[in-house]
């Protein structure tokens, strides 16, 4: 037993629970064939251009990468039409959430987030001893008016995820603009857009306007990732875009060499692979409504989503259903850590994966499951 005491704030911090790995299920249950529809990964694999670039870079992994990912920052700046001094690269966008909390939060600081927002907001803020006020959602969407009301001159950071994980819901451009106008200028707004590729064509979604808003609001930082549509979850690359002064503060505490050499080169190449990104989004656009109809045919509730996953009320003990699906070789995501006891999250997979998920659900739900239709056998 250690005698050195950790910081008191850590007593209230729970570890993040990632989706259960395929290998772990195979070892635990002795099942050879397992599919994972738990972590919103890209079923098409990685961007081919990104994979080729990563492979070429392996010949130089005896050397440290450039610490601040300057070429990737320049490439992103050109694509997003912002200066590279506004861009910071992270070991996944999750690292940038952590950097924001480390840079701007102290013991007792006030933070605002939405109920059922991405759980890393609460976890990372709590790590710094901040007090997180969670504002109730309205119809599974962030209530931005109520979140603005919750902000005071003492609020240091407010987190918004649009589209949000795990609910899949999003906020409109007008809602976001009104929200930013109401939040105190001294409050940093962190807008997490990890799933923006899948929402970009949704009516009134704000993806095209987000970077214009950065120029109007120096207290706004927008986060995005290469883990989803680009298929690079295993390489861990994300980025933030905001005011140059804010980026400099985050850069001070960024770990040196935080993004490895293959990841930097893969991300640079992925930015030019629009054909792959379009195919990734098209697959989700085609499969999401088909899977949703099949689940609703079983009596399960699936709100509309602008992501590559479905937020599903299974109307029963979700933890038990999760365990039963594991025995069928299907990994999905339970949401008990959010306090959602009857909900699961299903990644939209390739057609064969979705058919297997539906078949497994039919099996474990019995008579209710046999009412499902739409995906065939």
Secondary structure, DSSP 8 states (H G I E B T S, - for coil): ---S---GGGGG---------HHHHHHHH--S--EE-SS---TT-S-HHHHHHHHHHGGGTTS---TT-HHHHHHHHHHHTS-GGGEEEESSHHHHHHHHHHHH--TT-EEEEETTS-HHHHHHHHHTT-EEEEE--BTTB--HHHHHHH--TTEEEEEEESS-TTT----BHHHHHHHHHHS-TTSEEEEE-TTHHHHTTSTTB-TTTHHHHHHH-TTEEEEEESSSTT--GGG--EEEE--HHHHHHHHHHS-TT-S-HHHHHHHHHHTT-HHHHHHHHHHHHHHHHHHHHHHHTTT-EE---SSSEEEEE-SS-HHHHHHHHHHTTEE-EE-GGGT-TTEEEEE---HHHHHHHHHHHHHHHTTTGGG--SS--
